[in-house]
Amino acid sequence: MSATEPASAAAASPADAAATAGATGPAPRVVVLDHGSGNVRSVVRALEAAGAEVELTADRESALAADGLVVPGVGAYSATLAQILAVGGDRIIERRLSGGLPVLGICVGLQAMFEAGTEHGERTRGLGQWPGEVTHLQAEVVPHMGWNTVEPAPGSALFAGIEQERFYFVHSYAARSWELEDTGPLKAPQVTWAQHEQDRFVAAVENGALSATQFHPEKSGAAGARLLANWLGTLPRRDREQDA
């Protein structure tokens, strides 16, 4: 793992990545949930560079009407959950997912989707979209900070064309197991893994309308821009006339 950006990730601009992803038609409308997370501005800029029309808001109607919703998060698990709940983010996320409307979690935004997280001996209830718990990484050097490779799930839409790239991580906690396997007639979740020292953890999940990354795509150079463009390319465009 290198603390500097890989040459391959620096070789193309975000605009190049968006073009490579083949986005066509009107720009997708994306809401970044404004719940007080410290990294929202960089997320907004990265999504705009990847080809989206972006609004930073916690307004329920705007979040429900958007083509995609992004849930960012940095810092403590308990604090992030409290912020999401304070703006009604849990209800917004649940409503979108129940209607098959895409949601993307980033960093603690991924962790929040699990049943619970334990930090410093404090167990906090999560949003419960996935079973399992977020716990401390079992490694000598923590936090896990810098560039790292991932093991994409076969057929991943998020990692199409960037399967061998590195992404930027900053975290001390992670989902270190995956418990949701049998989804009946639905497509099985696609789980991407990464490893820090000897500890293997969930780096990304694609589960129907709900996707999430433990790393920060907005800080991952052209590889992160391509991943965001890949996600934008999966969004169904809502009827603009109907919304008006």
C-alpha positions in Angstrom: 0.0 0.0 0.0 1.4 3.3 -1.0 0.6 6.7 0.5 0.9 8.3 -2.9 -1.5 8.2 -5.8 -0.9 5.3 -8.2 0.3 6.3 -11.6 -2.6 4.6 -13.3 -5.1 6.5 -11.2 -3.4 9.8 -12.1 -3.3 9.1 -15.8 -6.8 10.3 -16.6 -9.0 13.2 -15.6 -12.5 12.7 -13.9 -14.0 14.0 -17.2 -12.1 11.3 -19.1 -13.5 8.7 -16.6 -17.0 9.9 -17.1 -16.7 9.8 -20.8 -15.2 6.3 -20.7 -18.2 5.1 -18.7 -20.4 6.1 -21.7 -23.0 8.2 -19.9 -25.5 9.6 -22.4 -28.7 11.6 -22.3 -29.6 14.2 -19.6 -27.3 14.4 -16.6 -28.6 12.2 -13.7 -29.9 14.2 -10.7 -28.2 13.2 -7.5 -28.8 14.4 -3.9 -26.0 14.2 -1.4 -27.6 13.8 1.9 -26.6 16.8 4.0 -26.5 15.4 7.6 -23.4 17.2 8.8 -20.7 14.9 7.5 -17.3 16.7 7.0 -16.5 15.4 3.5 -19.7 16.5 1.6 -18.1 19.2 -0.6 -15.5 16.9 -2.1 -18.2 14.3 -2.7 -20.4 16.9 -4.5 -17.5 18.1 -6.7 -16.5 14.5 -7.6 -20.1 13.6 -8.6 -20.3 16.8 -10.7 -17.0 16.0 -12.4 -18.4 12.5 -13.1 -21.4 13.9 -14.9 -24.1 14.4 -12.4 -26.4 17.3 -11.5 -25.9 17.5 -7.8 -27.8 19.0 -4.9 -26.6 19.0 -1.3 -29.7 18.8 0.9 -31.6 17.0 3.6 -34.9 17.9 2.1 -37.1 14.8 2.0 -38.9 15.5 -1.2 -35.7 16.4 -3.1 -34.0 13.2 -1.8 -36.9 11.1 -2.9 -37.3 12.7 -6.3 -33.6 12.4 -7.2 -32.2 9.7 -9.6 -29.7 8.7 -7.0 -29.0 9.4 -3.3 -25.5 9.5 -1.8 -25.0 9.0 1.9 -21.5 10.2 2.9 -19.9 9.7 6.3 -16.7 10.3 8.2 -15.7 10.0 11.8 -17.4 8.0 14.6 -20.1 5.5 13.8 -22.4 6.6 16.7 -22.0 10.3 15.7 -22.8 9.6 12.0 -25.9 7.5 12.9 -27.1 10.3 15.1 -26.7 12.8 12.3 -28.5 10.6 9.8 -31.4 10.0 12.1 -31.6 13.7 13.0 -32.4 14.7 9.4 -34.7 11.7 8.9 -32.2 10.0 6.7 -33.2 6.6 7.9 -36.7 7.1 6.6 -35.5 8.6 3.3 -33.2 5.7 2.7 -35.8 3.1 3.6 -38.4 4.8 1.4 -36.0 4.9 -1.6 -34.9 1.3 -1.3 -38.5 0.1 -0.8 -39.2 1.7 -4.2 -36.0 0.3 -5.8 -34.5 3.8 -6.0 -30.6 3.8 -5.9 -28.6 4.7 -2.8 -24.8 4.9 -2.5 -23.1 4.9 0.9 -19.5 6.1 1.3 -17.2 5.2 4.2 -19.2 5.4 7.4 -22.2 5.6 5.0 -21.4 2.0 4.2 -21.0 1.0 7.8 -24.3 2.6 8.8 -26.1 0.2 6.5 -25.3 -2.7 8.8 -27.2 -3.7 11.9 -24.7 -2.2 14.4 -21.3 -0.8 15.0 -19.1 -1.2 18.1 -16.5 1.6 18.9 -14.6 2.0 22.1 -16.9 -0.5 23.8 -20.1 1.3 22.7 -22.5 -0.6 20.5 -24.7 1.6 18.3 -27.7 0.4 16.4 -27.3 0.9 12.6 -29.9 1.2 9.8 -30.2 -2.5 9.5 -30.2 -2.8 5.7 -27.7 -5.7 6.0 -27.1 -8.1 8.9 -23.8 -8.0 10.7 -21.7 -5.6 12.8 -18.9 -3.1 12.2 -15.9 -3.7 14.5 -12.3 -2.6 15.0 -9.7 -3.7 12.4 -7.4 -6.4 13.7 -4.1 -5.0 12.7 -1.0 -3.5 14.2 -1.2 -0.3 12.2 -4.6 1.5 12.6 -6.1 3.5 11.0 -5.9 1.8 7.7 -5.0 5.0 5.7 -3.8 5.3 2.1 -4.1 3.4 -1.2 -5.0 -0.2 -1.4 -6.2 -2.7 -3.9 -9.5 -4.5 -3.8 -11.0 -7.8 -4.9 -14.0 -6.9 -6.9 -17.0 -9.3 -7.1 -17.3 -11.0 -10.5 -19.4 -9.0 -12.8 -19.4 -5.9 -10.7 -20.9 -2.9 -12.3 -19.2 -0.5 -9.9 -15.7 -1.8 -10.7 -16.1 -2.3 -14.5 -12.9 -1.3 -16.1 -11.1 -0.5 -12.9 -10.8 -4.0 -11.4 -7.0 -3.7 -10.9 -6.9 -0.1 -9.6 -6.2 1.2 -6.1 -8.6 3.2 -3.9 -8.1 5.5 -1.0 -9.1 4.3 2.5 -9.2 6.1 5.9 -10.8 4.0 8.6 -10.2 2.0 11.8 -13.4 0.0 11.7 -15.0 -2.2 9.1 -17.5 -4.9 8.4 -15.2 -7.9 8.7 -17.7 -10.5 7.6 -20.7 -10.8 5.3 -23.8 -12.6 6.5 -26.5 -11.9 3.8 -26.3 -14.7 1.2 -29.7 -16.1 0.4 -31.9 -13.5 -1.3 -34.4 -15.9 -2.8 -35.4 -14.9 -6.4 -33.4 -11.7 -6.2 -29.9 -11.3 -7.5 -27.3 -12.2 -4.9 -25.4 -9.3 -3.4 -22.0 -8.7 -4.9 -19.3 -8.1 -2.2 -15.9 -6.6 -2.9 -13.2 -7.3 -0.4 -9.9 -5.6 0.7 -7.2 -6.6 3.1 -5.2 -4.6 5.6 -2.3 -6.5 7.0 -3.9 -9.9 7.7 -7.4 -8.6 8.3 -9.9 -9.0 5.4 -12.9 -6.7 5.3 -15.8 -5.5 3.1 -14.6 -2.8 0.7 -17.8 -2.4 -1.3 -21.3 -3.9 -1.7 -23.7 -4.0 -4.6 -27.1 -5.2 -3.4 -29.9 -4.3 -5.7 -30.7 -0.5 -5.4 -28.2 -0.2 -2.4 -24.5 0.1 -3.1 -21.7 1.3 -0.8 -17.9 1.7 -0.6 -15.7 1.6 2.5 -13.1 3.7 0.6 -13.5 7.3 -0.6 -14.1 7.4 -4.3 -14.0 11.2 -4.2 -10.4 10.9 -3.0 -9.4 8.1 -5.3 -8.3 10.0 -8.4 -9.4 8.7 -11.8 -10.3 5.3 -10.5 -12.7 6.8 -8.0 -14.1 9.1 -10.7 -14.7 6.1 -13.0 -16.4 4.2 -10.2 -18.8 7.2 -9.6 -19.4 7.4 -13.3 -20.1 3.7 -13.4 -22.7 4.1 -10.6 -24.2 7.1 -12.4 -24.6 5.0 -15.5 -26.8 2.5 -13.6 -29.3 5.1 -12.4 -32.7 5.1 -14.0 -33.6 8.6 -15.1 -36.8 9.7 -13.4 -39.5 11.4 -15.5 -38.5 15.1 -15.6 -42.0 16.2 -16.9 -43.7 14.2 -14.2 -41.5 15.7 -11.5 -42.3 19.2 -12.8 
